[in-house]
């Protein structure tokens, strides 16, 4: 079906689109704006790093086509992720971040309404805006802030889109669209690319397909493709999910725009990933202070002699009669004037900052500041008893595994006899109480449904048919949704995904569980560059909970310490919470407090192993009814 669909759209026109004269002028205008913007920065802010898009300006018409086509197809939210190359250009010409605000960052002018934190370099910052397309469609665009760690933002973008789809009730996954922009060397070289691609078809993590655009400038800093990958194409990694891969020459912008529209149509039709490999070049060095001819003298001699992309396309349109020289000159002078005016605005006086406000939309009811004010998190006994009754029962036709049946009987007996409740029982009661209060819960991690230590069993399986049953989704007709997923065998992509989900769903208790605490090592980039620092760098808060099993129980150096010292060392300026609760009641109240506070901060919980069933760590029901978390 996919092959036939592609053939019907590509073969009749031999991949040679026929655009109207007006559309061609629009493409030229977008190319020209991208090129002129870079030249303006190059001449007005000499020597400052900007990681220009020059040589790859066709990215802007591609993104414009994606936005326009997606809006026509009913997409309401587009979340983008990209590295530093060309980011300022995308911010200016796709997300429409005011030129004056970008120039202010070059001028080092303090903006009014400044915020706390250390901030970040201008080519890492995010932005969001509402766009009205040429056909009157409305779409919200968001460029996710990211660090210099290439491709690390990919799973974060996917998680954000999944959260938006959850909020919209978008079961078809057609309203929210992720767009990821990669470099050729990073797409082939970074393992997170493969991990994120692997998320694409999994029930707990799919977003209905991602549009990938590879800015293939045929070099990685100073490294040539022959030293950067073992595959023929930089995009070959995407073959692992059988995604269609379209290769296009950036000097043929009409073909590039045609493929952008085709990619969106494909994604909306088949709900799968699609890749555009835009073959281009990098006109300058890795940054504007770099000399590329030291290492690639032949390549850069040829690039220096090459006309710009807009010059190539302008000449083509003049030859075909679609453009006159006078029209081209008018286009050039008009945009130059706009940029000059924006720079004068910055230098003449203050102006209001626009764009992303971390405490609007879903975050409007929350505040930024942290405090230690106690929060009452007790739950009425009757409510807890009702939850306990539901999570220890199964439908009549459901055949429970004999050992699970004994576990459920033990839990019923503990409550009936007033015995202390062990760790996992208290956890399920905490989840259930939040669900009844209309707070959704999302838990994912390796083997999280059962639990690494066979302790949780929040999803039961029919011993005869293998069909799953989720007691926490059968508490009451009007309860919130409980989502729990056994993740793929990855830490970095999954933790990044859950962090992204938490950014756009502050009203959801989002938890990521490591199989063992020290396995979080595999996600250290996400922890360092997003979870512990996003507040300081980008004014972005998260309520994500990390569950890290910790304890020296004779399993050797790899399954013992969750490395609490790493998280404690990362604590500063009220950025994260680190906790090691020692009773099931403390854990119960800790989880509830996370959602009942008036602010959000990531919470790192060192969870037990043998202590899961230790009687001394169990708590009576009354401590869940009347207590609260005690520091």
N, C-alpha and C positions, 0 to 999 in steps of 0.2 A: 504493500500500500504506500509506504514512504517513497520507494523508488519510483513508482508510477506518478505519485504526486509531484515529485521533483522533475521528472521527465516532462510532464504536462506544462510546467511553468518555465522550463529552461530551453528545451529543444526547439519548440516552434519559433523562438526568436533568436536562437543560437547565442543566448546570453548577451544579446545586443539590444538593450532597452531603447525605446523610442520616447524620449521626454519632449514635452512642449518647450517652446522657446522660453516661456516664463520660468519653467522649472529649471532650465539650464542656467538662466541668469541668477536664480536663487542659489544654485550650487556654486557658481562662480563667486557670488557675494559672500557666501560662507567661507570659501577658501581664502578670499581676499581679506576678510575680517580676521581670520586666524593668522595669516601671514603678516598683516599690518600690525596687529597687536604685538607679535613677537619682535618685529623690527622697532616698534616704538619703545618697548622695554629695553631692547639692545642698545639703542642710542641714548635714551634718557637715564638709564640706570646702569651705566657702564661697569662691567666687572662683577655685578651682583648675580648670584646664582638664581636661575629660574627654571633650568632643565627644559629648554624650549622644545616646541613641537615642530620646529622647522625641518622640512623634509618628510613630515608625516601629517601635514595639515588636512589631508583628506579625512582624518578621524572626525573632524567637526561636521562635515556633510553627512558622514555615516551616522553619527549620533543624532543629528537633526532628523534624519530619515527614521531612525529607530523611535524617537519620541513621537513624531507625527503619526507613524504607522501604528504604534502601540496604542495611542489615544483613540485612533479610528477603530481599533479592535476591542475597545472597552477597558483598557488598562487605566487604572486610576493612580497607581503609585509605581514609580520606577526608582529603585535603589541601586546606586552605582558604587563600584569600588575600582580604584586604580592607584598606581604608584605615582611617583613625582613627575615622570616624563610627560609634559604637555598638560599637567594638571591645572595650572593657572589659566591656560587657554580654554580648557573645558569649563572651568568655573565661570569665566567671563562670557564665553560665547554659547555655551549650552545651558548652564544653570542661570545665566544672566546675573551673576554677582556683579554689583556696580563696579565699573572700572575705577572709580574714585576710591573705593574701599581697598581694592588691590594695590593701587598706587600708594595709598597711605601706609600699607605694610612695607613697601619699598622705602618710603620716606622716613620710616621709624617714628611716625606721628602717633602718639597715644590717642586711641579712640575714646570718645565719651562712653559712659556706662561701662567702664572697664570692669573686668571680673577678676576674682582671685585665681591663684595658680600660676604655674610657670609659663603656660602657653606653649606654642610650638612654631616651627618654621612655616612660612606661608604656603609652601607646596605640600604640607601634610594636612592642612585644615579642611574641614568639611563645610558643607553649605546646603541649604535646602531652599526651594522656591516653588511657586505655583506657575505653571506655564499654560497659556492658552494657545492652542495650535492654529494653523492656518484654516482649519475646517471648523473652528469653534470648540474643539474638544478641550477638556481641562484635565491636566495631569500634574501630580505632585512629584517633583524631582528631588532626590536627596543623594548627595555625594558623601559617603561615609569617611570620616577622618581616619587616617592610618599612619603607622610609623614607617621608618625606612626599611623595615624587614619586608622584603618583596613577597607578595602573594599572601601575606599573613591576614590581610583584610578579607580575603575571599569567603571563608566560612562565616565571618561576622556579617557580611552582606546577606548571605543565604539565610542566616538566622533572623535577621531583621525582616526580610520579606516574609518568612514563614509566620512571624508574629503578626504582621499586618494582615496576612491571609486569614489567620485565626480570628483576629478582631473583626474582620469583615464577614466572617462566615463563608469565606471563599473556598468552598470544597473543590471546585473545578480548577482552582489556582490560575485564574485568568485575569484577576484584577491587579495583582501585584507582580512586578517583573524585575528580576535581578539582571543587571548588566555589569559584566566584569571586563576590565581593560587590562591587558597583560603586555609585558615585554617578551620578545622571543626567547632571550636567554633565560629569563625567570620561568617562563611557562614550561620550558624543557627541563629546567634545573631544580626547581623547588618541589620538594615532596608534598607540600600542602596542596599543590595543584591536583595531584592524583587523589589525595584524600578527599578534597572537595568534590571532584568529579564523582567519586564513589558515593557521596551523599545523595547524588541527584535522583537515583531511582529507589531510594529506601523510604519506606512508609513514614518513618519518624522525622525525616529530614528533607524530603523532596519539596521543591518550590514550584514544580510544574515546568521546569526547564529554565536554563540561563542562556542569555545571549553573550557569548565570549567574543571579544575583539582583540586580536593580537597585533600590537604595533610592532611589526617585524622589521626593525631597522638594521638587521643583519649584523648586530654587534652587541656585546654586553660589556660596557665600560671600555676595556681595551681587548676583550676576548672575542675571537672570531668563532663562527659556528662550528668549524672543524674541531675546536678545542672545547666547545660548550655542550655538545650533545653527540650521542651515538646513533641518532635517527636521521633519516633523510630530511624530514620536515620538523620544525620546532613544535608543530601541533600534533605530532603523532601520538602523544600521550592520550589525546581525546578519543583515539580509536578504542580505548578500553571500554567505553560506553557506547560505541558505534554511533557517535555523534557525527552528523554531516559536517564536513570541513570545506569551506570555500576559500580558495586562494585568489587574491585580486591584486592587481598592480595599482598602487596609489596614484600613479599618473593617469589613470583612467577613472576619474571620479564618478562618471555616470555609471560605470559597471559596479563601483563600490556602493553607490546609493541603491542600485537595483538589488544587490546582495543583502544590504541592510534590511530592505523591505521584505525580501524573501525570507530572511532569517526570522524576523518577527512573525511573519505568517506561519512559518514552520513551527515555531515554538507555540503559538496559540492553537495550532491545529493538533499537534502531536504531544505537546507538553513534555518536550525533551530538550536537552541542551543542543546548541548549535554554535559553530565556531567560524569566525571570519578571520582569515590570515591576510592582513593587509601588508603587502611587501613594500617597503619604503626605504628611507635612509635617514641618517642623523646628520644634519648639516654642520653642527659644531661638535665639540668634544662632549664627554659625558656631562660636564657642566661648562659654563661659559668661560671659565678660567683655565680650561684644560686644552692641551695641544694634541689633537688626535693623530697628526702626521708623524709623531714620534714612533708610533707602533703600526699604523696603517697608512704609510705614505702614498701608495698607489690608489687605494680607495679614496682618500681625501683629496688627491689631485683631481680625480674624476668628479667628485662631488662639487668641488669648487668651480668646475667648468660648467656644471649642470644648471639650466634655468630652474627657477622655482616652480612649484606645482601650479600656482595661479598663473604664472607666465605661460606655461605649457597649455593650460586649459583656455586662457584668454586667446592665445594664437589660434587654437582650434576653433573657437566660437567665431572669431573674426573671419576665418577661412570659410566656415559654413554659412556665413551671413546672419548668424544669430546675434551678433554684437558688433557695434561700431566703435571706432577709436574714441569718439567723443563720449559715448556712454561709459566706456571703461574709465576715462579720465575723471568723469563726474563721480563715479563710484569711489575712486581712489581718494579724491579730495574731501568728500563728505565724511568718510570714516576717520580720516586724519584729524578733521576738525572736532569730531566727537571725543577723540582721545585727548586732544589738547585741552578741551574744555574741562574734562574730568580731572586732569592734572592740575589745572588752575584752581578748581574747586577745592582740592586737597590743600594746596599751598595758601589759599586765601583765608581759610578758616575751618572750624570744626563742622562735622556733619554727623548724622545719625547712622549708627551701624544697623545693617539689615541682616536678613537671613536667619540662620539657625538660632533658635532660642530654646535652651535645654529644658525650660520649665513652661512649656505651652503644650497644647494638645493633650495627649494622654498623661502628661506630667503636671498639668495645671493645678491639680489638687494637692500636690506634694511640694515640699520646700527643700531648699538646698542645704541648709545648715544642719550640722550634726549635734545631738545632745544626748546626755545620759538619763534623761527623765524616765522614770519607771513607767512601764506600760502594763496595764492589767490584761492578762491573757488567759485567765481562767475560763472554763467552759462549764455550764450547768451539768450536774450529774445526769439528769434525765437525757440530755443531748448525747453525752458520752455513752451512756448505756444503749441508746438507740443506735448509735454508730457501731458499737461493739456487736450488737445483735445482728446488724446487717453484714458486717465484714467477716463474721464467723458462720454465716449461712450460705447455702448454695441452692440453685433451683432444684426442684424435685427430680428432673430428668438428668441432672448432672452427676456423673460418677466420679467421686473424689478419689484420688490416690490414697491408699490406706494410711500412709504416714502423714499425709496432709490432713486427713480426717482426724487423726489423733492430735495434731497441732491445733486445729480449730476447736476440738473438744477441750483441750488444755486451756485455751484462751477463754472459752466460755466459763470454764470452771474457776479460773483465777478471778474473774469478775464476780461470779456468784458468791464465792467464798470470801471476797474481800482481800484476796492475796495481792501482794505487790505486782505491778505490771512490768514485764521486761521491755527492753529497749525498743524492739521493732513494733511491739503492740502499741506503745506510746506514740511512736512515729505515725502509724496508721491512724490512730485517733486524732493526732494533730492534722494530718492531711484531711481526714473526714470532716473535722470541725470547720476547717477553712472552706471546704467544698460546700458545706451547708450554709456558710455565710456568703456564698456567691463569689468566692475567690478561687479561680482555677489553679491547678497544680500541674507542673510539667517536670518530670524526672527522667533523666536519661544517663546512660553509662553502660559499661560492659557488665552484662548479666544483672542489670538492676531490677528486673521484674522479680526474679527469685531472690537475688542478693548473693554476693560472692560467698557468704558464709551460710547460705541456705536459711537466712533469718527472716526475710521480708515476706515473700510469697503474696505480693499484692495483685498478681495475676495467677489464677488457678487454671489448670488444664485438665479437661475431661480425660480420665484414664482410658476410656474406650475409644473416643473419637479424636482426641487431641485438641478439641476446640477450646479456645481461651475464654475465661470469664473474669471480669474485673469487678469485684465486690464494691470498690470505692465509687464506681459509676452506677451503683444500684442503691444509693442511700435514700434518695427522695426525688420526686418528679422535677422539682425546680432547682436542683443543685447545680453547681458549676462542674465543668468538665475536668476529669482526671486523665492526664496523658502520661504514660510510662513506656519507655522504649529501651530495649537492649540495643546498645549502639554497635556500630562497626568497631573493629579492633583498631581504634585510633584515639589518641588523646587530643592532639592539637586541633584537628578539624572539628571534633565534637564539642570541645570546650569553647572554641571560637564561635561555633554555631549557637550554643546556649547563651554565650555572652551577647551576641547579636540579638537573640530573641528577647533577652531581658531589657535591652535598650528600648525596644518598641512595645514592651508589655510590662510596665511597672506594676500593673494590677494582678500579675500572675506570679505565683511562687515558682521560680525556675531553679532547678537543682541539677548539678552535674556530679556524678559519683565516680570516683576513681576505683578501679578494682582493688588496688592497694594504694595507700597514700603516696608512696614514692613514685608511682607511675605518672604522677603529674609532671615529672621531669620532662616527659615527652611533649608537654604543652607549655614549656617555660616561656616561650616567646609570647604566647597569649596572656599568660599571667603577668609578665613584666611590662609588656607594651600596651596592653589594653586594660586588664582588670584592675591592677594597682595604680595605673597612671592616667587613665582616661579622664578622670576628674580634673587633675592638674593641667593636663595638656589641652584638653578639648572641652572642658566643662560638661562632661557627660557622666552621669551617674548610672549605677546598675544595682539591682537587688539580687544578683546571682548568688546562689549558695553552692559552695564546693564542699562535698562530703569526702573526706580523706581518711580511710581506715588506718589507724595508727596503733602501734603497740609491739613490744618485744615478746613474741610468743614462740621463739625458737625456729623461725622460718628463714633465718639467715639474713644477710645484709640487704637483700632486694625486696623483702616483704615485711619490713619492720617499721622504720621511721617514715612518717609523712613529711619530715624535714620542717618542723614548725619554725626553726630558726630562720629559714628563708622568708617566710611570711612575716615574721616579727621584724626582720630587718627591713622589709618593704613597707612597714607601717609608718606613715607620716601624714600630718595635716588632716587627720580624720578620714583617710582614704579608704581603709578596709577595716573589717572586724575579724579578729582571730579568736577562736574559742575552743576549749577542750572540756565539754560538759561531762560530768561524772555520774549523773543519775538520769533515768529515763524521763523524770519530770522536768529536769533542767532542759533536756533536749526538746521536749514537747513545747515548753514555753519559748524556747529560743526560736523554733520554727515559726510559731505563731507571732512572736514579736517582730520578726522580720517583715511581716506584712501588715502589722497593726501600727507600726511607727509612721510618723508623718514625713519621713524621708527614706531614701534608699542608699544603702552602701553594700558592696560585696561582703559576703560572710563566708569565712573559711572555718569549717568545723572539722576538728580531729575526732573522728568517730571510732568506737571501740571494735574489738574483734572478740576475744574470749569474754570480755566484759558484757557483750550482748546478752549473755544468758546468766551473768553473775547475779546472784540474789541480792548482794549488797548494793548493786547499782539499780535494782528495780525500785519503783516508787508506788505507793498506794494511790488509789484513784482520787482520794481527797486532795492530794497535792496537785493534781491536774485541774481540779475544780476551783480551788481557792488560791492557788499560788501564782507566782510570776517568776520570771527569770531573775536570778540574783548574780550580780557580778562578783 
